[in-house]
Amino acid sequence: MSDILVPAMGESITEGTISKWLVKEGDSVGQGDVLLELETDKVNLEISAEEAGVVQKILRQEGETVSIGEAVGLIGSGSGNAAASAGEAAPTKAPEAPPVATTPASAVVEKAAQPISSNSDGGNQTASPSARKLARERGIDLEQVQGKDPLGRVFQEDVKTHTNSAEVARTASTAPASSAANKPAASSPSQTEYSKPVERQRMSRRRATIAKRLVEAQQTAAMLTTFNEVDMTAILDVRKRRKDKFKEKHDVGLGFMSFFTKAVVGALKQFPTVNAEINGDDIVLKKYYDIGIAVSAKEGLVVPVVRDADRLGFAEIEKSIADLAGKARSNSLSLADLQGGTFTITNGGIFGSLLSTPILNTPQVGILGMHKIQLRPIAIDEERMENRPMMYIALSYDHRIIDGSEAVRFLVTVKELLEDPESLLLEG
């Protein structure tokens, strides 16, 4: 019999959440078959069987948080029916612990595999570890919790639902009679809260991580944003004249992102502090240019990285971005695609944003926001006005190491390079 273990997923990831089991107890599986999906802070992973056999026991349930190296199930030899029968018989008798000391991994497996006939939480319900822990914390008798599982198992969400129901009942029973008599029913806060239709959704692990990182960025960095605007006439003209030949030669479209990536790299070379990060009391100046490109995916915003952007041509940048965006939308990005990055570009303009203040992708100290291209009347000289395709650009930066004048000059450099696209081919 072998353990189904949570694999190592990179030094920055220590745990994950089981999002979906693709097998059940008693199923026969072959080597390499996908057993479950694991959701982490950065990517979703599939855990496969390392050997053929039968799923003897599922130790951790969907929605539970598990650590690297933890056993979440057991695979053994034998037929599926035999395993299922063994699984049904297991609650009647607990397996005896061996008299010798076990390894930490074995101890975890044995503890999780023991049936729950009776425990200090009260009752004889079969409950997940997280449900038992929450019930202890809230002083709830598991015998009173109604689970939705057809096999009678109780999970963490069942305990939370029971808590909410009990709170509503307590509120209703203790409300002063005079309050109920003097106020219309619709004005009662508790009735209003629960009588109107709502939908409660569990926040995905990635969305929770995004929320945490955004709040941390605002709390730890002295973040400030400076703005400018770019006349996109020259870039639009280049794209109009060159896009067909570019597509025919390179089999990829000539978009705006390659121009902006090139302009950002050119400006970073002139202002190296914007391509740095703070490490304790040190400033780490990075002599390479790995540019993060923010991409909106189903699970939330992700920032895959275009490596060594300073060494890439326009076509190579466009192909890299297209490849990374495709992976993001198909949920197939690897950790290597997301790690690192020295500066980030985000394009809210594709959703119609006219102006925004992007939040830093820490530990980076700079992020450039692109926006919608819009025709606006622009003074060409003292006598002439023209409608020009204009785009607001925003640079958010960490004021702890980047001075205001440096940030403004960096953004002006980006503007000048974009308004003179030919200079992007000459900057070195």
C-alpha positions in Angstrom: 0.0 0.0 0.0 1.3 3.5 -0.9 0.4 7.0 0.1 -1.0 9.6 -2.2 1.3 12.5 -1.3 1.1 16.2 -1.9 4.2 16.9 -4.1 6.6 19.7 -3.7 5.6 22.7 -5.8 8.3 25.3 -5.5 10.0 26.9 -2.5 7.3 29.7 -2.2 4.4 27.2 -1.9 3.9 25.2 1.3 0.3 24.2 1.1 -2.7 23.9 -1.2 -6.4 23.2 -1.2 -8.0 20.1 -2.6 -10.4 21.5 -5.2 -11.7 18.2 -6.7 -11.3 14.5 -6.3 -11.5 12.7 -9.7 -11.7 9.2 -8.2 -13.6 7.7 -5.2 -12.8 4.9 -2.8 -12.8 1.5 -4.5 -11.8 2.9 -8.0 -9.1 1.1 -9.9 -6.4 3.4 -11.3 -3.4 3.0 -13.5 0.0 4.6 -13.1 -0.1 8.2 -14.2 -3.9 8.5 -13.9 -5.0 11.8 -12.5 -6.4 11.4 -9.0 -7.2 14.9 -7.8 -6.8 18.6 -8.6 -5.0 20.8 -6.1 -5.4 24.6 -6.0 -2.4 26.6 -4.8 -1.7 30.3 -4.5 -0.3 30.5 -8.0 -1.3 27.6 -10.1 -3.7 24.6 -10.1 -2.0 21.2 -10.2 -3.1 17.6 -11.0 -1.8 14.9 -8.8 -1.4 11.5 -10.5 -1.0 8.0 -9.3 2.6 6.9 -9.0 1.6 3.2 -9.3 -1.4 1.2 -10.4 -3.8 -0.1 -7.8 -7.1 0.6 -6.1 -8.0 3.7 -4.1 -8.3 2.2 -0.6 -8.9 5.4 1.3 -9.5 9.1 0.8 -8.0 10.8 3.9 -8.6 14.5 3.0 -11.8 15.9 1.4 -12.5 18.6 -1.1 -12.1 22.1 0.3 -9.5 21.0 2.9 -6.1 22.6 3.1 -3.1 20.2 2.9 0.6 20.7 3.3 3.5 19.6 1.1 4.4 15.9 1.8 1.1 15.2 3.5 -0.8 11.9 2.6 -4.3 12.7 1.3 -5.2 9.1 0.4 -4.0 5.5 0.1 -3.6 3.2 -2.9 -3.3 -0.5 -2.5 -3.5 -3.7 -4.5 -6.7 -5.7 -5.0 -10.1 -5.3 -6.7 -12.3 -2.3 -6.5 -15.1 -4.2 -4.9 -12.8 -5.6 -2.2 -11.5 -2.2 -1.5 -15.0 -0.8 -1.3 -16.0 -3.5 1.1 -13.0 -2.8 3.2 -13.9 0.8 3.3 -17.4 0.1 4.5 -16.1 -2.3 7.2 -13.5 0.1 8.4 -15.7 2.2 10.8 -16.6 -0.9 12.9 -13.1 -1.5 14.1 -10.1 0.7 14.4 -6.8 -0.6 13.0 -4.4 -1.4 15.8 -1.3 0.7 16.0 2.0 -1.1 15.6 4.0 -1.4 18.9 7.1 0.3 17.3 7.5 4.0 16.7 6.4 5.2 13.2 7.8 7.8 10.9 6.1 11.2 10.9 4.5 10.4 7.5 3.1 7.1 8.7 1.8 8.7 11.9 -0.1 11.2 9.8 -1.7 8.5 7.7 -2.6 6.3 10.8 -4.2 9.2 12.6 -6.3 10.2 9.6 -7.3 6.6 8.8 -8.8 6.0 12.3 -12.6 5.9 12.2 -14.6 8.3 14.3 -16.8 6.2 16.6 -16.8 8.7 19.4 -14.7 11.7 20.3 -14.4 14.7 22.5 -16.4 16.8 20.1 -19.5 14.9 21.1 -21.7 12.5 19.1 -20.6 9.8 16.7 -20.7 11.6 13.4 -18.0 10.9 10.8 -16.5 14.3 10.3 -13.5 15.7 8.5 -10.5 16.9 10.6 -11.3 20.5 9.7 -14.9 20.1 10.7 -14.0 18.6 14.1 -11.5 21.4 14.7 -14.1 24.1 13.9 -16.7 22.4 16.0 -14.3 22.3 19.0 -13.6 26.0 18.6 -17.2 27.0 18.4 -18.4 24.5 21.1 -20.7 22.7 18.7 -21.9 19.1 19.2 -21.3 17.3 15.9 -24.3 15.1 16.6 -26.5 18.2 16.0 -24.9 19.1 12.7 -26.8 18.1 9.6 -24.4 17.2 6.8 -25.3 17.3 3.1 -23.1 14.3 2.2 -25.2 11.3 1.3 -22.9 9.0 3.3 -23.5 11.0 6.5 -20.0 12.7 6.6 -19.8 16.2 8.0 -17.5 18.8 6.5 -16.3 22.3 7.5 -19.1 24.1 5.5 -21.7 22.0 7.3 -20.4 23.3 10.7 -20.4 26.9 9.4 -24.0 26.5 8.1 -25.1 25.1 11.5 -23.4 28.0 13.3 -25.2 30.6 11.1 -28.6 28.9 11.6 -28.1 28.7 15.4 -27.2 32.4 15.5 -30.4 33.4 13.5 -32.5 31.3 16.0 -30.8 33.0 19.0 -31.4 36.4 17.5 -35.1 35.7 16.9 -35.7 34.2 20.4 -34.0 37.1 22.3 -35.4 40.0 20.4 -37.4 42.3 22.6 -41.2 42.0 22.1 -41.5 45.8 22.1 -39.1 46.1 19.2 -41.1 43.6 17.1 -44.3 45.4 18.0 -43.2 48.9 17.2 -41.3 48.3 14.0 -42.4 47.0 10.6 -41.1 43.5 9.9 -39.2 44.7 6.8 -37.1 47.1 8.9 -35.6 44.4 11.1 -31.9 44.0 10.2 -31.8 40.3 10.9 -34.9 39.6 8.8 -33.7 41.9 6.0 -30.3 40.1 5.9 -31.8 36.6 5.6 -35.1 37.2 3.8 -33.6 38.6 0.6 -31.9 36.3 -2.0 -28.2 35.9 -1.7 -25.6 33.5 -3.0 -22.6 32.6 -0.9 -19.5 31.5 -2.8 -16.2 30.2 -1.3 -13.3 32.5 -2.3 -10.9 30.5 -4.4 -7.4 30.1 -2.9 -5.9 32.2 -5.8 -8.5 35.0 -5.3 -7.7 35.0 -1.6 -4.0 35.2 -2.3 -4.5 38.0 -4.8 -6.5 39.9 -2.2 -3.8 39.3 0.5 -1.0 40.5 -1.8 -2.8 43.6 -2.9 -3.5 44.6 0.7 0.1 43.9 1.6 1.4 46.0 -1.2 -0.6 49.0 0.0 0.4 48.5 3.6 4.2 47.9 3.1 5.1 50.2 0.2 5.0 54.0 0.1 3.0 53.8 -3.2 2.5 56.8 -5.3 1.2 57.2 -8.9 2.2 59.7 -11.6 0.4 60.1 -14.9 1.1 61.2 -18.5 -0.5 60.7 -21.9 0.8 59.3 -25.1 0.0 60.4 -28.7 -0.5 57.0 -30.3 -0.6 58.4 -33.9 2.9 57.1 -34.9 2.3 53.6 -33.5 -1.1 53.3 -35.1 0.5 54.4 -38.4 3.3 51.8 -38.1 0.8 49.0 -37.3 -1.4 50.0 -40.2 1.5 49.9 -42.7 3.3 46.9 -41.3 0.7 44.6 -39.7 0.0 42.4 -42.8 3.7 41.8 -43.7 4.5 41.3 -40.0 1.8 38.7 -39.7 2.8 37.0 -42.9 6.5 36.8 -41.9 6.2 36.0 -38.2 2.8 34.3 -37.9 1.8 36.6 -35.1 0.0 39.9 -34.9 1.7 43.2 -34.2 0.1 44.4 -31.1 0.6 47.3 -28.7 2.3 45.2 -26.0 5.6 44.8 -27.9 5.9 48.6 -28.3 5.2 49.1 -24.6 7.6 46.4 -23.5 10.4 47.8 -25.7 9.7 51.3 -24.3 9.7 50.1 -20.7 13.0 48.3 -21.2 14.5 51.4 -22.7 13.4 53.5 -19.8 14.5 51.0 -17.2 18.0 51.1 -18.6 18.1 54.8 -18.0 16.5 54.6 -14.6 17.8 51.4 -13.0 16.2 52.0 -9.6 12.8 51.4 -11.1 14.1 47.9 -12.0 15.0 47.1 -8.4 13.6 45.8 -5.2 14.1 46.4 -1.4 15.7 43.6 0.6 16.0 44.6 4.2 18.1 47.7 4.3 19.6 47.0 0.8 18.5 48.0 -2.7 18.9 45.2 -5.1 19.5 46.6 -8.6 18.6 44.0 -11.3 20.7 44.0 -14.4 18.2 41.9 -16.4 14.8 42.7 -17.7 12.1 40.1 -17.0 8.8 41.9 -17.7 5.6 40.7 -16.1 2.5 41.0 -18.3 -0.8 41.1 -16.3 -3.4 38.8 -17.8 -7.0 38.4 -16.8 -7.9 34.7 -16.3 -11.0 32.9 -15.0 -9.5 32.5 -11.5 -8.3 36.1 -11.3 -5.4 38.3 -12.5 -2.1 36.5 -13.1 1.3 38.0 -14.1 3.3 35.6 -16.3 6.8 36.8 -17.1 8.5 37.5 -20.5 12.1 36.6 -19.8 15.1 38.7 -21.0 12.8 41.1 -22.8 15.8 43.3 -23.7 17.1 40.5 -26.0 13.9 39.9 -27.8 12.6 41.4 -31.0 9.0 42.6 -31.6 7.9 39.3 -33.0 9.5 37.3 -30.1 7.8 39.5 -27.6 4.4 39.1 -29.2 4.8 35.4 -29.5 5.8 35.1 -25.8 2.9 37.2 -24.7 0.4 35.2 -26.8 1.8 32.0 -25.5 1.6 33.1 -21.9 -1.9 34.5 -22.3 -3.1 31.3 -23.8 -1.7 29.3 -20.9 -3.3 31.6 -18.4 -6.7 31.2 -20.0 -6.4 27.4 -20.2 -5.1 27.3 -16.6 -1.9 25.6 -17.7 0.7 28.2 -16.5 3.7 26.6 -14.6 5.4 28.1 -11.6 8.4 28.9 -13.8 6.1 31.1 -15.9 5.1 33.2 -12.9 8.1 33.4 -10.7 10.4 36.4 -10.8 9.8 39.5 -12.8 11.5 42.9 -12.4 8.7 45.2 -13.6 5.0 44.8 -14.6 2.8 46.2 -17.4 -1.0 46.0 -17.0 -3.4 47.0 -19.8 -6.8 48.0 -18.4 -7.6 49.6 -21.8 -8.7 46.3 -23.3 -11.7 46.5 -20.9 -12.4 50.2 -21.6 -10.5 51.8 -18.7 -9.7 55.4 -19.4 -7.6 56.0 -16.3 -6.6 54.0 -13.2 -3.9 53.7 -10.5 -2.3 50.2 -10.7 -1.2 48.5 -7.5 2.4 47.3 -7.2 3.2 43.7 -7.8 5.6 43.4 -4.9 8.5 43.0 -4.4 8.7 45.0 -7.6 8.8 48.7 -7.1 7.2 49.8 -10.4 4.2 49.0 -12.5 3.0 50.7 -15.7 -0.7 51.0 -16.5 -1.9 51.3 -20.1 -5.4 52.5 -20.9 -8.0 53.0 -23.6 -7.0 54.8 -26.8 -9.4 57.7 -27.3 -9.6 60.5 -29.8 -9.2 63.9 -28.1 -8.6 67.4 -29.3 -4.9 68.3 -28.9 -3.2 71.6 -29.4 -0.6 71.1 -32.2 0.7 74.7 -31.9 -0.7 78.1 -31.0 -3.0 78.1 -34.0 -3.9 74.4 -34.7 -6.0 71.8 -33.0 -6.3 68.2 -34.1 -8.1 65.1 -33.0 -5.4 62.6 -31.9 -5.6 59.0 -30.6 -4.4 59.6 -27.0 -3.7 57.1 -24.2 -3.3 57.9 -20.5 -0.4 56.0 -18.9 0.2 55.6 -15.2 3.3 54.7 -13.3 2.8 53.5 -9.7 6.1 53.3 -7.8 7.5 52.7 -4.4 8.5 56.1 -3.1 10.9 54.6 -0.5 13.6 54.2 -3.2 12.2 56.1 -6.2 12.1 59.8 -6.0 9.2 61.7 -7.6 11.4 63.4 -10.1 12.9 60.1 -11.1 9.4 58.5 -11.6 8.3 61.5 -13.7 11.3 61.3 -15.9 11.0 57.6 -16.3 7.4 58.0 -17.5 8.3 60.9 -19.8 11.0 58.6 -21.3 8.4 55.9 -21.9 6.1 58.5 -23.6 8.9 59.8 -25.8 9.9 56.3 -27.0 6.3 55.4 -27.8 5.7 58.6 -29.7 8.9 57.9 -31.8 8.6 54.1 -32.5 11.7 54.0 -34.7 13.8 54.9 -31.6 12.7 51.6 -30.1 14.7 49.8 -32.8 17.8 51.9 -32.0 17.8 51.9 -28.2 20.5 49.6 -26.8 
